[in-house]
Amino acid sequence: MKYLDEFRDPIAARAMLEKISVAASREWTIMEVCGGQTHSILKNGLDRLLPRRINILHGPGCPVCVTPIEMIDRAIEIAQRPGVILCSFGDMLRVPGSRRDLLSVKAEGGQVRTVYSPLDALEMARKNRDLEIVFFAIGFETTAPVNAAAVYQAATEHLDNFSILSAQVLVPPAIEVILNSEDCRVNGFLAAGHVCAITGYSDYEELVENYHTPFVITGFEPLDILQGIYMTVVMLEEGRPAVNNQYRRVVRRDGNPEAKRLMGKVFERVDRKWRGLGNIPGSGLGLRAEYAAFDAARKFGLEQYEKEEAGECISGLILQGLKKPFDCPAFSERCTPEHPLGATMVSSEGACAAYYHYSLTEFQRIKKNRNE
Amino acid sequence: MCLAIPGRIISLDNLEGMMRSGRVDFGGIVKQINLAFVPEAGINDYVIVHAGFAISVLDEEEAARTLEYIAEIKRAEESGDGEG
């Protein structure tokens, strides 16, 4: 496919790997902050092809994974109410809440539907005016304008049977938490291309200034990622951190003004709890007062609901880049995509799912060596 | 959720504000996509789509520059005079 296959060329990838190897004089740890990139890295075996001195960590870039358990419990609570249809992206249905998941609510007759876009939920609201349609709005800055568009359109059409359960989060505050952690090992970041397609990258320039850590905005194909790593390594070696844009074909410095304008009109920054990272001030997006009627948490009286994370799953440590999936004692044994303990194994963008799908043989080899 | 597949706009069907939409061809699979966030996009432009919305128009000149860079390092690799 045009603008896709060209970025998967194996000879060029080998050349890029060679360039990285020559450029890197010492060990560097680089974190990618997008689940799509995590999967591309594992699927294409980049983690194994890269020189050993380049350590790749996976950050909190999967929206399903970072959604806290209490938000899932709220969605379950809403889905159990009579006269409600709860809509969500597919992966959310299987993520365990504190006692059960949305799929089991559906199995017991609850109205839970998978949608591809919030516009599908909006269409459902138009066609079912006697029912409450709730869209479980997860996602980062890439998805927030889309959710904003759905709310804005619902308001325009006076669809008062539509609302969203907002679990939307912003990337830069989470990166700041990682950089502020005493255990932080990250030397540089690959920033998520599609988040920056919306936001642009002035926030990242601020992070570079404050933390002296390089960022490269990167696409999703193997050559995009390898070039992004090369650009990061060059900056690290030269000791001149900056924001570089590898994904110039899609990302502009100011992002997408139309999307940002609508996002700002409908949402405002709020404090938000993340799985594994805890409460991060100003890291979420909630509905502005003018759109409060479309806030499902308010509509269904669930604003104060809180729940502590518990259990064996180490998703939180994985999302902070402190552990890798292979470090988890439950990986591939008590925790598999069919029977997941937590979000990073459930989500199609989760780091554990990526390792399970693409590196299981590698894990078995490592485990055998450990036992010998 | 981030499907990083560029699709080509093959028709503009609805030109109404937030519901501006058109058909987009992803290598043979055609989908109706909201184009409200890319008011500058027209037929034959490539767009990046997320959750039913085009979020960016692919800059073909920038893509050509990146591809030329890739071609250069590939030539260096094939001729054996790469940096390594």
Interface residues (C-beta under 8 A of the other chain):
Chain A: M1 K2 Y3 L4 E6 F7 D9 I11 A12 R14 A15 M16 E18 K19 S21 V22 C34 G35 G36 P63 F89 Y116 S117 P118 L119 D120 G139 T142 T143 P145 V146 A149 Y152 Q153 T156 A192 G193 H194 A197 I198 G219 F220 E221 L223 Q227 Q246 R248 R249 V250 V251 R252 N256 E258 A259 L262 E349
Chain B: M1 C2 A4 I5 P6 R8 M18 M19 F26 G27 N34 A36 F37 V38 P39 Y46 I48 H50 A51 G52 F53 I55 S56 L58 D59 E60 E62 A63 R65 T66 L67 Y69 I70 A71 I73 K74 A76 E77 E78 G82 E83 G84
